[in-house]
């Protein structure tokens, strides 16, 4: 059996058909983080996304393009990253979600309930958190988990207040980190998802 030998041009061709799709995926995930996927799945998605990008540039640019041409490679990679991010922006628009809902596709692009709701609240939006032990906390949500497996298991509140024993809200510092494992419920003072009001 003969050894497979790849020269620089062959390696460039392989990268040309993987890297643009990989960067398109990275551009999308910059807007909507998600847990890591198996390497084989990432490779397949990268190749599938790269093929139309390579074909598009091949049709638009004059002459034959080579993986060793710096301008072509830079344009191809930049296009992949930009299109991935633009796709994420379009995917997150309420109209796009509504259109996809009409064909019964209701999967949200955001990877956590925090990203789907609390992240979209206005700067003045507040929440009341009831902990499992019955204590209540009030504040403005500012940060939390972006995806299911990103390792963040806390919610950060600014201007926090806690209910005292006599039922009054008292200041609890400038910021408060609440472990989500201790949370029973979170009540929002506004509806940030665009759902119709009743």
ZICORZI-V232562 format. One record per backbone hydrogen bond with DSSP energy under -0.5 kcal/mol. CO is the residue of the C=O (numbers start at 1). NH is the residue of the N-H. If there is no record, write none. Layout:
BEGIN
co=CO nh=NH
co=CO nh=NH
END
This chain:
BEGIN
co=3 nh=5
co=4 nh=6
co=5 nh=7
co=7 nh=11
co=8 nh=12
co=9 nh=13
co=10 nh=14
co=11 nh=15
co=12 nh=16
co=13 nh=17
co=15 nh=18
co=15 nh=19
co=16 nh=20
co=18 nh=22
co=19 nh=23
co=20 nh=24
co=21 nh=25
co=22 nh=26
co=23 nh=27
co=24 nh=28
co=25 nh=29
co=26 nh=30
co=27 nh=31
co=28 nh=31
co=28 nh=32
co=38 nh=41
co=38 nh=42
co=39 nh=43
co=40 nh=44
co=41 nh=45
co=42 nh=46
co=43 nh=47
co=44 nh=48
co=45 nh=49
co=46 nh=50
co=47 nh=51
co=48 nh=52
co=49 nh=53
co=50 nh=54
co=51 nh=55
co=52 nh=56
co=53 nh=57
co=54 nh=58
co=55 nh=59
co=56 nh=60
co=57 nh=61
co=66 nh=69
co=68 nh=70
co=69 nh=73
co=70 nh=74
co=71 nh=75
co=72 nh=76
co=73 nh=77
co=74 nh=78
co=75 nh=79
co=76 nh=80
co=77 nh=81
co=78 nh=82
co=79 nh=83
co=80 nh=84
co=81 nh=85
co=82 nh=86
co=83 nh=87
co=84 nh=88
co=85 nh=89
co=86 nh=90
co=87 nh=91
co=88 nh=92
co=90 nh=93
co=93 nh=97
co=94 nh=98
co=95 nh=99
co=96 nh=100
co=97 nh=101
co=98 nh=102
co=99 nh=103
co=100 nh=103
co=100 nh=105
co=101 nh=104
co=104 nh=106
co=111 nh=148
co=112 nh=116
co=113 nh=117
co=113 nh=118
co=114 nh=119
co=117 nh=120
co=118 nh=121
co=122 nh=125
co=126 nh=189
co=127 nh=129
co=127 nh=139
co=128 nh=130
co=128 nh=187
co=129 nh=131
co=129 nh=137
co=130 nh=184
co=130 nh=185
co=131 nh=134
co=135 nh=131
co=136 nh=163
co=137 nh=129
co=138 nh=161
co=139 nh=127
co=139 nh=141
co=140 nh=158
co=143 nh=156
co=145 nh=115
co=146 nh=111
co=147 nh=150
co=151 nh=153
co=153 nh=180
co=153 nh=181
co=155 nh=157
co=155 nh=178
co=156 nh=142
co=156 nh=143
co=157 nh=176
co=158 nh=140
co=160 nh=172
co=161 nh=138
co=162 nh=170
co=164 nh=167
co=168 nh=164
co=168 nh=170
co=170 nh=162
co=173 nh=172
co=174 nh=159
co=176 nh=157
co=176 nh=178
co=177 nh=179
co=178 nh=155
co=179 nh=182
co=180 nh=183
co=182 nh=132
co=185 nh=130
co=186 nh=188
co=187 nh=128
co=190 nh=192
END
